[in-house]
Amino acid sequence: MRLEGKVALVTGASSGIGAGIALALGREGAKVCCASRNVNASQGTADQINKEIGAENAIAAKMDVTQNEDVESAVRQVYRRWGKVDILVNNAGILHMRSLLEHSEKTWDETMAVNVKGHFLCTRAVVPGMIKQKNGKIINVGSIFGHNGVAGCLAYGVSKMAIHGFTRMLAVELAPYNVKVNAIAPGNIVTPLNIPLYKSMSATGDIEEGKQILAEKNYPLGRLGSVTDIARGAVYLASDESDFVTGHILFIDGGYSVP
């Protein structure tokens, strides 16, 4: 159990990468608060953790990461239950597949609110406790598009570039307090969020064909990523094994960012 005795808060834990990370942390012994706007779905993630490990080590919290009241309420819930937060995983995010001229002001603002402001509000809420205990791990979920320019999802890419910068800035600011801040930059991970992309890659809109075309075109390893691929990286960054790692962007992308 690499995370025995640790307490984690995972945002966007209702499905996809967030749920996968929450499950992985729970399996390694962490107590986990699964937070999202869809509290019923997050409760499903918490229930799965508790069922697998045979203990009440996970709870669900309703959290819209763009609303400071929601964020602070969820953090208070964790403190009432377990008295601390050792690990924050800023995972909640949205993706709009649109070019510049297809972006409305609403699309831009919504993307920045969830993908950037949300990370800021959640981090600000847990850092005082981490400073007090002189220990903490913050893991931000960025993207390969936070590194490589790509057409067709402008607001999303810019928001993830911001998160990579946010990670590096905070890593320096919080280092004196032994709080490590890192990010994971996933390649394309097979989740419901990416179904529109897979459809767009196929002339007929076939999802499986779109996945294969995307993998062969962009990924040297010849496949797209799985939630498990990302969750394993998150466990490493949350564990004591990464205690000398901060300000790092961990690319888990099947070689996408290499060429």
SERO-4910 file (N, C-alpha, C, O; in steps of 0.05 Angstrom, whole numbers):
BEGIN
 pado doro    nc1    nc2    nc3   cac1   cac2   cac3    cc1    cc2    cc3    oc1    oc2    oc3
  Met    A     17    -24      0      0      0      0     18     25      0     29     32     21
  Arg    A     20     38    -23     39     60    -25     28     86    -14     43    105    -10
  Leu    A      2     87     -9    -11    112      0    -26    108     27    -44    124     33
  Glu    A    -18     88     42    -31     83     67    -29    108     85     -7    119     88
  Gly    A    -52    116     97    -52    139    115    -55    166    101    -57    186    115
  Lys    A    -55    166     75    -58    191     60    -87    197     54   -104    179     52
  Val    A    -93    223     51   -121    232     44   -119    247     18   -103    266     15
  Ala    A   -136    240     -1   -136    252    -27   -163    264    -35   -184    253    -27
  Leu    A   -162    286    -49   -185    298    -61   -181    298    -91   -162    309   -101
  Val    A   -200    286   -105   -198    284   -134   -222    297   -147   -245    290   -141
  Thr    A   -217    317   -164   -239    331   -177   -245    317   -204   -228    304   -216
  Gly    A   -270    320   -213   -278    307   -237   -278    277   -235   -271    263   -254
  Ala    A   -285    267   -211   -282    238   -205   -306    222   -212   -309    199   -204
  Ser    A   -325    233   -228   -349    219   -234   -345    199   -256   -361    180   -258
  Ser    A   -325    202   -273   -320    184   -296   -292    188   -307   -278    206   -298
  Gly    A   -285    173   -327   -261    177   -342   -236    177   -326   -232    161   -307
  Ile    A   -218    195   -332   -192    197   -319   -195    202   -289   -181    189   -273
  Gly    A   -213    219   -281   -216    226   -253   -225    201   -237   -214    196   -215
  Ala    A   -244    187   -247   -253    162   -233   -230    142   -232   -227    129   -211
  Gly    A   -215    139   -254   -193    120   -254   -172    127   -234   -161    109   -221
  Ile    A   -165    153   -232   -145    161   -212   -155    157   -184   -140    147   -167
  Ala    A   -180    164   -179   -192    160   -152   -191    130   -144   -183    124   -121
  Leu    A   -198    113   -162   -197     84   -157   -168     75   -151   -164     59   -133
  Ala    A   -149     84   -167   -122     76   -164   -111     85   -137    -96     70   -123
  Leu    A   -117    110   -129   -108    120   -103   -120    104    -80   -107     97    -61
  Gly    A   -146     98    -83   -159     82    -63   -148     54    -60   -145     43    -38
  Arg    A   -141     42    -82   -130     15    -82   -102     14    -69    -93     -6    -59
  Glu    A    -89     38    -69    -62     39    -56    -64     48    -27    -44     54    -14
  Gly    A    -89     49    -16    -92     54     12   -100     82     20   -105     87     44
  Ala    A   -103    101      1   -111    128      8   -140    129     14   -156    114      3
  Lys    A   -147    147     31   -175    155     35   -181    176     14   -166    195     11
  Val    A   -204    173      0   -208    189    -24   -235    203    -23   -256    191    -18
  Cys    A   -235    229    -28   -260    244    -33   -263    247    -63   -246    260    -76
  Cys    A   -284    236    -74   -290    237   -103   -309    260   -108   -332    259   -100
  Ala    A   -299    281   -120   -315    305   -124   -321    311   -153   -305    306   -171
  Ser    A   -346    320   -158   -354    329   -184   -381    343   -183   -394    343   -162
  Arg    A   -389    354   -205   -415    367   -206   -437    346   -204   -459    351   -193
  Asn    A   -432    322   -215   -451    300   -214   -445    283   -190   -431    263   -192
  Val    A   -457    290   -167   -450    276   -142   -459    247   -142   -447    230   -129
  Asn    A   -480    241   -157   -490    214   -158   -469    196   -172   -464    173   -164
  Ala    A   -458    206   -194   -437    191   -208   -412    189   -191   -399    168   -190
  Ser    A   -404    210   -177   -381    209   -159   -386    189   -136   -367    176   -128
  Gln    A   -411    188   -127   -417    168   -106   -413    140   -117   -404    122   -102
  Gly    A   -418    136   -142   -413    110   -155   -383    103   -154   -376     80   -149
  Thr    A   -366    122   -159   -337    118   -157   -329    111   -129   -314     93   -124
  Ala    A   -340    127   -110   -334    122    -81   -343     94    -73   -329     80    -59
  Asp    A   -367     87    -82   -378     60    -75   -360     38    -86   -356     17    -73
  Gln    A   -350     42   -110   -333     21   -122   -307     18   -106   -297     -4   -101
  Ile    A   -295     41    -97   -271     39    -81   -277     24    -55   -262      6    -48
  Asn    A   -298     31    -41   -305     19    -16   -310    -11    -19   -303    -27     -2
  Lys    A   -324    -18    -41   -330    -46    -46   -304    -62    -51   -301    -85    -41
  Glu    A   -286    -51    -67   -261    -65    -74   -243    -70    -49   -232    -91    -46
  Ile    A   -241    -50    -32   -222    -52    -10   -235    -62     16   -222    -68     35
  Gly    A   -262    -63     16   -276    -74     39   -275    -55     63   -276    -64     86
  Ala    A   -275    -29     58   -274     -9     80   -287     16     70   -288     21     46
  Glu    A   -296     33     89   -308     59     82   -286     80     79   -284     98     96
  Asn    A   -270     78     59   -247     96     55   -252    117     34   -234    133     28
  Ala    A   -276    118     23   -282    138      2   -309    151      6   -328    138     15
  Ile    A   -311    176      0   -336    191      1   -339    207    -24   -320    210    -40
  Ala    A   -363    218    -29   -368    234    -52   -375    262    -43   -387    266    -21
  Ala    A   -368    282    -59   -375    310    -53   -385    324    -78   -374    319    -99
  Lys    A   -405    340    -76   -414    356    -98   -396    380   -101   -392    396    -82
  Met    A   -385    384   -124   -366    406   -128   -367    416   -157   -360    401   -176
  Asp    A   -375    440   -161   -371    455   -186   -345    470   -182   -345    489   -166
  Val    A   -324    463   -196   -298    475   -190   -297    505   -197   -278    518   -189
  Thr    A   -317    515   -211   -317    544   -217   -330    560   -195   -329    585   -196
  Gln    A   -341    547   -176   -355    561   -154   -340    557   -128   -338    535   -117
  Asn    A   -329    579   -117   -312    577    -93   -327    566    -69   -315    552    -53
  Glu    A   -353    572    -67   -368    561    -45   -369    530    -46   -367    517    -25
  Asp    A   -373    519    -69   -373    490    -73   -346    478    -65   -344    458    -51
  Val    A   -325    492    -75   -298    481    -69   -292    481    -40   -283    461    -29
  Glu    A   -297    503    -26   -291    505      2   -309    486     19   -300    475     39
  Ser    A   -334    482     10   -352    463     23   -341    435     22   -342    420     42
  Ala    A   -332    427     -2   -321    400     -5   -295    396     12   -292    375     24
  Val    A   -278    416     12   -254    414     29   -261    412     58   -249    396     73
  Arg    A   -281    427     67   -290    425     95   -300    397    101   -296    386    122
  Gln    A   -314    386     82   -325    358     85   -302    338     89   -304    321    106
  Val    A   -281    342     74   -258    324     77   -245    327    104   -238    308    117
  Tyr    A   -242    352    113   -230    357    139   -247    347    162   -236    336    182
  Arg    A   -273    349    159   -290    338    180   -288    308    182   -289    296    204
  Arg    A   -284    295    159   -282    266    158   -255    256    167   -252    237    182
  Trp    A   -233    268    156   -207    257    159   -186    277    170   -164    268    177
  Gly    A   -193    302    172   -175    321    186   -152    333    170   -136    348    180
  Lys    A   -150    326    144   -128    336    128   -132    330     99   -150    314     92
  Val    A   -116    342     82   -114    335     53    -85    333     47    -70    353     49
  Asp    A    -76    309     40    -48    305     32    -43    307      2    -22    315     -7
  Ile    A    -64    300    -13    -62    298    -42    -85    312    -55   -108    306    -49
  Leu    A    -80    330    -74   -101    342    -90    -96    335   -119    -74    339   -129
  Val    A   -116    324   -132   -114    318   -161   -134    337   -175   -159    333   -173
  Asn    A   -124    357   -188   -140    375   -204   -145    363   -231   -129    367   -250
  Asn    A   -167    349   -234   -172    335   -259   -196    346   -274   -197    344   -299
  Ala    A   -215    359   -261   -240    368   -274   -233    385   -298   -217    404   -297
  Gly    A   -246    379   -321   -241    395   -345   -262    390   -366   -277    371   -365
  Ile    A   -263    408   -385   -281    406   -408   -266    410   -434   -245    423   -434
  Leu    A   -277    400   -456   -264    402   -482   -285    409   -503   -305    395   -506
  His    A   -281    431   -517   -297    438   -540   -280    436   -565   -259    450   -567
  Met    A   -288    419   -584   -273    416   -609   -282    438   -628   -300    433   -645
  Arg    A   -269    462   -626   -277    484   -644   -252    500   -651   -233    503   -636
  Ser    A   -253    511   -675   -231    528   -685   -236    557   -674   -257    562   -662
  Leu    A   -218    574   -680   -220    602   -670   -246    615   -678   -260    626   -661
  Leu    A   -253    613   -703   -277    627   -713   -303    614   -704   -325    625   -707
  Glu    A   -301    589   -694   -325    575   -684   -328    580   -654   -349    573   -642
  His    A   -308    592   -642   -310    597   -613   -328    621   -607   -325    642   -619
  Ser    A   -347    617   -589   -361    640   -579   -347    650   -554   -331    636   -543
  Glu    A   -354    674   -545   -343    684   -520   -351    665   -497   -336    661   -478
  Lys    A   -375    655   -498   -385    636   -477   -368    611   -476   -361    602   -454
  Thr    A   -361    600   -499   -345    576   -501   -317    581   -488   -307    565   -472
  Trp    A   -305    604   -496   -279    611   -485   -280    614   -454   -264    602   -440
  Asp    A   -300    629   -445   -302    635   -416   -307    609   -400   -296    605   -378
  Glu    A   -324    593   -411   -331    568   -397   -306    550   -395   -301    538   -374
  Thr    A   -291    548   -416   -267    531   -416   -247    541   -396   -235    525   -381
  Met    A   -242    567   -396   -223    578   -378   -232    576   -349   -216    572   -331
  Ala    A   -258    579   -344   -268    577   -317   -264    549   -306   -255    546   -283
  Val    A   -271    528   -321   -268    501   -311   -239    492   -311   -230    482   -291
  Asn    A   -225    496   -333   -199    484   -336   -176    500   -322   -155    488   -316
  Val    A   -180    525   -317   -159    542   -305   -168    552   -277   -155    547   -257
  Lys    A   -190    567   -277   -199    578   -251   -205    555   -231   -199    558   -208
  Gly    A   -215    533   -241   -221    511   -223   -197    500   -209   -197    494   -186
  His    A   -175    498   -224   -149    489   -212   -140    509   -191   -131    501   -169
  Phe    A   -143    534   -197   -135    555   -178   -151    554   -152   -140    555   -131
  Leu    A   -178    552   -155   -195    553   -131   -190    528   -113   -188    530    -89
  Cys    A   -187    505   -126   -183    480   -110   -156    481    -96   -153    473    -73
  Thr    A   -136    490   -111   -109    491    -99   -108    511    -76    -97    505    -55
  Arg    A   -120    534    -80   -120    554    -59   -134    544    -34   -127    552    -12
  Ala    A   -154    527    -37   -169    517    -15   -154    497      2   -158    496     27
  Val    A   -136    481    -10   -122    460      5    -94    468     14    -83    456     32
  Val    A    -82    488      1    -54    495      7    -49    504     35    -29    496     47
  Pro    A    -67    520     48    -61    527     76    -57    503     94    -39    504    112
  Gly    A    -72    482     91    -69    458    107    -43    444    101    -29    434    118
  Met    A    -36    443     75    -11    430     67     13    446     78     33    434     87
  Ile    A     12    472     77     34    489     89     36    483    119     59    481    129
  Lys    A     14    482    132     14    477    161     27    450    168     42    448    187
  Gln    A     21    430    152     32    403    158     59    399    145     72    378    148
  Lys    A     68    419    129     93    419    115     96    394     97    117    381     97
  Asn    A     75    388     83     76    365     65     51    366     47     29    373     57
  Gly    A     54    359     23     31    357      5     39    350    -23     61    356    -32
  Lys    A     20    339    -38     24    333    -67      0    344    -82    -23    338    -77
  Ile    A      6    361   -102    -14    372   -119     -8    362   -147     14    365   -158
  Ile    A    -28    349   -159    -25    338   -186    -46    351   -204    -70    347   -201
  Asn    A    -36    365   -224    -54    378   -243    -55    361   -269    -35    350   -277
  Val    A    -79    359   -280    -81    345   -305    -80    365   -328    -99    380   -333
  Gly    A    -58    364   -343    -55    381   -366    -62    366   -391    -82    352   -392
  Ser    A    -45    368   -411    -51    355   -437    -27    357   -455    -10    375   -453
  Ile    A    -25    339   -474     -5    342   -495    -10    368   -511      9    379   -522
  Phe    A    -35    377   -511    -41    402   -525    -32    426   -509    -34    449   -519
  Gly    A    -24    422   -484    -11    443   -469     18    447   -477     32    464   -467
  His    A     28    429   -494     56    430   -503     57    433   -534     72    450   -544
  Asn    A     42    417   -548     42    417   -577     18    433   -587     -4    429   -578
  Gly    A     23    452   -605      1    466   -618    -15    447   -635     -4    428   -648
  Val    A    -41    451   -637    -59    434   -653    -83    451   -662    -92    468   -647
  Ala    A    -93    446   -686   -116    460   -695   -142    447   -685   -143    423   -682
  Gly    A   -162    464   -681   -189    453   -676   -198    453   -647   -221    444   -643
  Cys    A   -182    461   -628   -192    461   -600   -176    483   -585   -162    478   -566
  Leu    A   -179    507   -595   -163    530   -586   -165    535   -556   -144    535   -542
  Ala    A   -189    539   -546   -192    546   -517   -181    524   -500   -168    529   -480
  Tyr    A   -186    499   -507   -177    476   -491   -146    476   -490   -134    474   -469
  Gly    A   -134    479   -513   -104    479   -514    -92    501   -499    -73    497   -484
  Val    A   -103    525   -501    -93    548   -486    -96    544   -456    -78    550   -441
  Ser    A   -119    533   -448   -124    528   -420   -104    508   -409    -95    511   -386
  Lys    A    -96    488   -424    -77    468   -414    -49    479   -414    -33    472   -397
  Met    A    -42    497   -433    -17    511   -431    -15    527   -405      5    529   -392
  Ala    A    -38    540   -398    -39    555   -373    -34    537   -349    -21    544   -330
  Ile    A    -45    513   -350    -42    494   -328    -13    485   -325     -3    482   -303
  His    A      1    481   -347     29    474   -346     45    497   -333     63    492   -317
  Gly    A     39    521   -340     52    544   -328     45    547   -298     62    553   -282
  Phe    A     20    543   -292     10    544   -264     25    524   -247     33    530   -224
  Thr    A     30    500   -258     45    479   -244     73    488   -238     82    485   -215
  Arg    A     87    499   -257    115    507   -253    117    531   -233    135    531   -216
  Met    A     99    550   -236     99    573   -218     94    564   -189    109    572   -171
  Leu    A     74    547   -185     68    538   -158     90    520   -146     94    520   -122
  Ala    A    102    504   -163    123    487   -153    145    503   -140    156    494   -119
  Val    A    153    526   -151    173    543   -139    163    556   -114    176    557    -94
  Glu    A    138    567   -115    127    581    -93    123    564    -68    127    573    -46
  Leu    A    115    539    -72    108    521    -50    131    503    -41    128    488    -21
  Ala    A    153    503    -56    175    485    -49    186    490    -20    192    470     -7
  Pro    A    187    515    -10    197    518     17    180    505     39    188    501     61
  Tyr    A    155    498     31    137    485     50    134    455     45    117    442     57
  Asn    A    152    444     29    152    415     23    127    406      9    118    383     12
  Val    A    115    424     -6     91    417    -23    100    415    -52    111    434    -63
  Lys    A     97    391    -63    106    386    -90     82    389   -110     60    380   -104
  Val    A     88    403   -132     67    408   -151     77    398   -178     97    407   -189
  Asn    A     62    379   -190     69    368   -215     44    365   -233     22    369   -223
  Ala    A     48    359   -258     25    356   -276     29    331   -293     52    322   -298
  Ile    A      7    319   -301      7    297   -320     -4    309   -347    -25    322   -347
  Ala    A     10    303   -368      0    311   -395     -7    286   -410      9    274   -423
  Pro    A    -33    279   -409    -41    255   -423    -42    259   -453    -47    280   -464
  Gly    A    -36    237   -467    -43    236   -496    -72    230   -498    -87    235   -479
  Asn    A    -81    221   -521   -109    215   -524   -116    190   -508   -106    168   -513
  Ile    A   -134    194   -489   -143    172   -472   -171    165   -479   -188    183   -482
  Val    A   -177    139   -482   -203    131   -490   -223    135   -467   -225    119   -449
  Thr    A   -238    156   -470   -260    163   -451   -283    175   -467   -279    183   -490
  Pro    A   -306    177   -455   -329    189   -469   -324    217   -479   -336    226   -499
  Leu    A   -307    232   -465   -301    259   -473   -290    261   -501   -294    281   -515
  Asn    A   -277    240   -511   -263    241   -537   -280    229   -559   -270    227   -582
  Ile    A   -304    220   -554   -320    208   -575   -324    226   -599   -322    217   -622
  Pro    A   -329    253   -595   -332    270   -619   -307    270   -636   -309    272   -661
  Leu    A   -284    269   -624   -259    269   -639   -256    243   -655   -249    244   -679
  Tyr    A   -263    220   -643   -261    195   -658   -280    195   -682   -273    185   -703
  Lys    A   -304    206   -678   -323    207   -700   -312    225   -723   -316    219   -746
  Ser    A   -299    247   -715   -289    265   -735   -266    254   -752   -261    263   -774
  Met    A   -252    234   -740   -229    222   -754   -237    202   -776   -221    196   -793
  Ser    A   -262    193   -775   -272    173   -794   -291    186   -814   -308    202   -807
  Ala    A   -287    179   -839   -305    190   -860   -334    182   -856   -352    197   -864
  Thr    A   -338    160   -842   -365    151   -838   -375    156   -809   -397    150   -802
  Gly    A   -358    169   -793   -365    174   -766   -363    150   -747   -374    150   -725
  Asp    A   -349    129   -757   -347    105   -741   -326    109   -718   -303    116   -723
  Ile    A   -335    104   -694   -318    110   -671   -293     93   -670   -271    103   -667
  Glu    A   -296     67   -674   -273     49   -673   -253     54   -696   -229     53   -692
  Glu    A   -264     60   -719   -246     66   -742   -231     92   -736   -207     95   -742
  Gly    A   -245    112   -724   -232    137   -717   -210    133   -697   -189    146   -700
  Lys    A   -214    116   -677   -193    111   -658   -168     99   -671   -145    108   -666
  Gln    A   -172     80   -690   -150     67   -703   -135     87   -721   -110     87   -721
  Ile    A   -149    104   -735   -136    123   -752   -120    143   -736    -97    149   -743
  Leu    A   -131    152   -714   -117    171   -696    -92    158   -685    -71    171   -684
  Ala    A    -94    133   -676    -71    119   -664    -48    116   -684    -25    121   -678
  Glu    A    -55    107   -708    -35    102   -729    -22    128   -739      1    128   -746
  Lys    A    -37    149   -739    -28    175   -749     -9    189   -729     10    202   -738
  Asn    A    -16    188   -703     -3    206   -684     13    192   -662     28    206   -647
  Tyr    A     10    166   -658     21    154   -634     41    132   -642     33    111   -651
  Pro    A     67    137   -637     88    118   -645     84     90   -633     91     70   -645
  Leu    A     72     88   -609     66     62   -597     43     47   -610     38     24   -604
  Gly    A     29     61   -628      8     48   -644    -18     44   -630    -35     29   -640
  Arg    A    -22     56   -607    -48     54   -593    -54     80   -578    -37     96   -573
  Leu    A    -80     83   -572    -88    105   -555    -84     97   -526    -80     73   -520
  Gly    A    -85    116   -508    -81    110   -480   -106    100   -465   -128    104   -475
  Ser    A   -101     88   -442   -123     80   -425   -123     96   -399   -103    108   -392
  Val    A   -145     96   -386   -147    110   -360   -126     99   -340   -114    113   -325
  Thr    A   -122     73   -342   -102     60   -325    -74     71   -329    -59     75   -310
  Asp    A    -67     77   -354    -41     89   -360    -37    115   -344    -15    120   -333
  Ile    A    -58    131   -343    -56    157   -329    -56    153   -299    -41    166   -284
  Ala    A    -73    135   -290    -76    130   -261    -49    120   -249    -43    128   -226
  Arg    A    -34    104   -263     -9     95   -253     11    118   -249     25    119   -229
  Gly    A     11    137   -267     27    161   -264     19    178   -240     36    188   -226
  Ala    A     -7    180   -236    -17    195   -213     -9    182   -187     -2    197   -168
  Val    A    -10    156   -185     -2    142   -161     28    149   -155     35    154   -132
  Tyr    A     44    148   -175     72    154   -171     76    182   -161     91    187   -141
  Leu    A     63    202   -173     66    230   -165     54    235   -137     62    253   -123
  Ala    A     34    219   -129     22    222   -103     38    208    -81     35    215    -57
  Ser    A     55    190    -88     69    173    -68     96    185    -59    105    205    -71
  Asp    A    108    174    -39    134    183    -29    156    178    -49    177    190    -47
  Glu    A    151    161    -69    171    155    -89    178    180   -106    199    181   -118
  Ser    A    160    200   -107    165    224   -123    172    248   -105    168    271   -113
  Asp    A    183    243    -81    188    265    -63    210    285    -72    212    307    -61
  Phe    A    225    278    -92    245    296   -103    237    306   -131    254    315   -146
  Val    A    211    304   -136    201    313   -162    181    335   -158    161    332   -144
  Thr    A    186    358   -169    167    380   -169    171    398   -193    193    401   -203
  Gly    A    149    410   -202    150    427   -226    153    411   -252    160    422   -273
  His    A    147    385   -251    151    368   -274    124    364   -288    103    361   -276
  Ile    A    126    363   -315    103    356   -331    108    327   -342    126    323   -358
  Leu    A     93    308   -332     97    280   -339     80    273   -363     55    271   -361
  Phe    A     93    270   -386     78    263   -410     73    233   -411     91    217   -410
  Ile    A     48    226   -412     39    198   -414     23    197   -440     -2    199   -440
  Asp    A     37    193   -462     25    199   -488     33    180   -511     28    187   -534
  Gly    A     44    158   -504     50    138   -525     70    148   -546     70    138   -568
  Gly    A     85    169   -539    105    179   -558     95    202   -575    110    212   -592
  Tyr    A     71    212   -570     59    233   -587     77    258   -587     81    271   -608
  Ser    A     88    265   -564    103    290   -562    132    288   -571    147    307   -569
  Val    A    141    264   -580    169    260   -587    176    271   -614    195    286   -616
  Pro    A    161    265   -636    170    273   -663    172    304   -665    178    314   -686
***
